[in-house]
Amino acid sequence: MYRNDQLAQSRIDLAKQAVRRTETAWGPTHKKLLAPLQNLGDLYFALGQYQEAEQVCDRLLSIATRNFTQDHPVVAGALKVLGEACEAQGLHIEAENFYLWSLAACQNNLDHESETSLILVRLLRLYRSSQETFKARIIEKRLVRSMTAAALCHRAG
């Protein structure tokens, strides 16, 4: 095992320990688990361990939907990360579903403008890589409208 592998494993161990401590203190579905789970999921994702990241984010989503409304930023973010994990594994249909669900969550809240744009970019990339030209064109048009509206709001403000 190389030094970098040992460092990565020690970071994973620390992140898992933080999850266990939070579970012990607050229970297995408390919203205080969201941050340590997000950290663990991000770490797995950064290390290319997409299946592990997906499992952690699935749990994160379960806890988030128990504690927040469907349009809460934490729920939308967990859905986006699940989409990214599925996309990285080549699971395009699942990725599309998570991105669309995340997009719906963001669109119910006007404060999610930048997150909406990020999700649209992810969908565009997914559709282009899947050779889904028609869907890609629809997303491109939505992105242009979204960016134009944001620019007009910025000038007016």
C-alpha positions in Angstrom: 0.0 0.0 0.0 1.4 3.4 -1.0 1.6 6.4 1.3 -1.2 8.1 -0.6 -3.4 5.1 -0.2 -2.7 5.0 3.5 -3.5 8.7 3.8 -6.7 8.3 1.9 -7.7 5.3 4.1 -6.9 7.2 7.3 -9.2 10.1 6.0 -12.0 7.6 5.3 -11.5 6.0 8.7 -11.7 9.5 10.4 -14.8 10.4 8.4 -16.5 7.1 9.3 -15.6 7.7 13.0 -17.3 11.1 12.8 -20.4 9.5 11.4 -20.4 6.8 14.2 -19.9 9.4 16.9 -22.8 11.5 15.6 -25.0 8.5 15.3 -24.2 7.5 18.9 -24.9 11.0 20.2 -28.0 11.9 18.1 -29.4 8.7 16.6 -29.3 7.2 13.1 -31.7 9.7 11.4 -30.9 13.0 13.0 -30.1 15.9 10.8 -26.8 16.4 12.6 -25.6 13.4 10.6 -25.9 15.3 7.3 -22.5 17.1 7.6 -20.4 14.0 8.5 -22.2 12.0 5.9 -21.6 14.7 3.3 -17.9 14.8 4.2 -17.7 11.0 3.9 -19.5 11.0 0.5 -17.4 13.8 -0.8 -14.2 11.9 0.2 -15.4 8.7 -1.5 -16.3 10.7 -4.6 -12.9 12.5 -4.7 -11.1 9.2 -4.4 -13.1 7.7 -7.3 -15.0 5.3 -5.1 -18.3 6.1 -6.7 -20.3 3.1 -5.4 -19.4 3.9 -1.8 -20.2 7.6 -2.5 -23.6 6.6 -3.9 -24.4 4.5 -0.8 -23.5 7.3 1.6 -25.4 9.9 -0.5 -28.4 7.6 -0.6 -28.4 7.6 3.2 -27.9 11.3 3.2 -30.9 11.8 1.0 -33.0 9.6 3.2 -32.1 11.6 6.3 -32.5 14.9 4.5 -36.0 14.0 3.2 -37.0 13.0 6.8 -35.9 16.3 8.2 -36.6 18.9 5.4 -39.0 19.7 2.7 -38.4 18.4 -0.9 -37.2 21.8 -2.1 -34.6 22.3 0.7 -31.1 22.9 -0.5 -29.8 19.9 1.4 -32.2 17.6 -0.4 -31.4 19.2 -3.8 -27.7 18.9 -3.2 -27.9 15.2 -2.2 -29.9 14.5 -5.3 -27.3 16.2 -7.5 -24.4 14.3 -5.8 -26.3 11.0 -6.4 -26.7 12.0 -10.0 -22.9 12.7 -10.3 -22.1 9.3 -8.6 -24.4 7.5 -11.0 -23.0 9.4 -14.0 -19.4 8.5 -13.0 -20.4 4.8 -12.9 -22.0 5.1 -16.4 -25.5 4.7 -15.0 -27.0 7.4 -17.3 -30.7 6.7 -16.7 -30.3 6.8 -13.0 -28.1 9.9 -13.2 -30.7 11.7 -15.4 -33.5 10.8 -12.9 -31.5 12.2 -9.9 -30.6 15.4 -11.9 -34.2 15.9 -12.9 -35.4 15.4 -9.3 -32.8 17.8 -8.1 -33.8 20.3 -10.7 -37.4 20.1 -9.7 -36.4 20.7 -6.0 -34.4 23.8 -7.0 -37.0 25.3 -9.3 -39.5 25.4 -6.4 -37.2 27.9 -4.7 -35.9 31.0 -6.4 -32.9 31.1 -4.1 -31.4 28.1 -5.9 -30.6 30.0 -9.2 -26.9 29.0 -9.2 -27.6 25.4 -8.2 -30.2 25.2 -11.0 -27.6 26.3 -13.5 -25.1 23.7 -12.2 -27.7 20.9 -12.6 -28.6 22.1 -16.1 -24.9 21.9 -17.0 -24.6 18.4 -15.6 -27.7 17.3 -17.6 -26.3 18.9 -20.7 -23.0 17.1 -20.3 -24.9 13.8 -19.7 -27.1 14.2 -22.8 -24.2 15.1 -25.0 -22.2 12.1 -23.8 -25.2 9.9 -24.4 -25.7 11.3 -27.9 -29.2 12.6 -26.9 -29.0 15.7 -29.2 -32.7 16.7 -28.9 -32.6 16.7 -25.0 -29.2 18.5 -25.1 -30.7 21.3 -27.3 -33.6 21.7 -24.9 -31.2 22.1 -21.9 -29.0 24.5 -23.9 -32.1 26.7 -24.5 -33.0 26.6 -20.8 -29.5 27.5 -19.8 -29.4 30.5 -22.2 -32.8 31.7 -20.8 -31.6 31.2 -17.3 -28.4 33.0 -17.8 -30.2 35.9 -19.7 -32.7 36.3 -16.9 -29.9 36.2 -14.3 -28.0 38.9 -16.2 -31.1 41.1 -16.4 -31.8 40.7 -12.7 -28.2 41.6 -11.9 -28.3 44.8 -14.0 -31.6 45.8 -12.4 -30.3 45.2 -8.9 
